[in-house]
Structures are given as C-alpha cells and as structure tokens.
C-alpha cells in the first residue's frame, strides 16, 4: 500500500480502527432501546386487536409477557451494578435498589417457574 493511502501514521491502524468501533458501539447502544420499544409497541397493538380462542391474544399472552419482562429486569440490573463498579453496591446510587427490586416481578404475581408450568400444561392439554 502506498503511503498516500494511509489513514494515519504507519502502525496506528489498530488504534484508528478501535476508535471507529467505539463510535459504532455507542450508536448501537443508542439505537437498541428504541428498537426494543418499537417492537413492544407494535406487538402490543397487534395483540390487543388479534383474537384467538375467544379472547384477544393480549389476554392470552399477558403471562408470557410478565415472564419475559421480569427475566429481562433480573438480567439488566446486575449490568447496572457492573457499570457503577463498587459504587453500584452503595445505596447512594439507584443501581443498588434496582438490583434488589428487579427480583420482585419474577416472584410476585406468581413465580415465573409456576407460570411456565401453567403455560406448558395449557399447551399440552
């Protein structure tokens, strides 16, 4: 490769590539929550309109959504702690409370494991 084709100094290629990748990672991180929200919104609208077995599928899927959402919270909360580092365990920061509170949706309103058994039993009936 000729020197006039270099994007920086010779030997700096990896650093330049990593700098570009960091920018792309920020973009992906910013886009992902919006995509998740859009998926939820279109699914919620469709589930409220579509009927099956004498009820809207929103009524039939409510238990499954509860399982998904609560499981996601339990997976996300430790990541908040990780980002905060040692401060994540301090009650001076909200990450600590999020970690404690994230478990409640999994066990309240029926434990996820019990709800999974009910779904399985219903499917196999």
DACOR-V589152 format. One record per residue. PSI is psi in whole degrees, -180 to 180 (none if undefined). Layout:
# DACOR-V589152
psi->PSI
psi->PSI
This chain:
# DACOR-V589152
psi->137
psi->154
psi->-30
psi->-9
psi->-5
psi->143
psi->-14
psi->-154
psi->153
psi->132
psi->-10
psi->4
psi->-44
psi->-45
psi->-42
psi->-44
psi->-42
psi->-36
psi->-43
psi->-41
psi->-38
psi->-43
psi->-41
psi->-36
psi->-39
psi->-43
psi->-45
psi->-41
psi->-33
psi->-33
psi->-39
psi->-46
psi->-37
psi->-40
psi->-41
psi->-44
psi->-42
psi->-42
psi->-42
psi->-45
psi->-46
psi->-35
psi->-40
psi->-45
psi->-47
psi->-43
psi->-29
psi->-23
psi->-37
psi->132
psi->149
psi->138
psi->36
psi->11
psi->160
psi->150
psi->-16
psi->-40
psi->-38
psi->-30
psi->-4
psi->-42
psi->-43
psi->-38
psi->-41
psi->-42
psi->-46
psi->-50
psi->-43
psi->-38
psi->-39
psi->-41
psi->-42
psi->-30
psi->-31
psi->-36
psi->-45
psi->-29
psi->-37
psi->-42
psi->-46
psi->-43
psi->-39
psi->-15
psi->-145
psi->-30
psi->-20
psi->-25
psi->-9
psi->138
psi->6
psi->-13
psi->145
psi->-17
psi->-37
psi->-45
psi->-36
psi->-39
psi->-44
psi->-45
psi->-26
psi->-28
psi->-28
psi->-46
psi->-25
psi->-29
psi->-23
psi->160
psi->22
psi->124
psi->142
psi->-39
psi->-41
psi->-43
psi->-37
psi->-39
psi->-41
psi->-44
psi->-46
psi->-43
psi->-41
psi->-42
psi->-39
psi->-8
psi->none
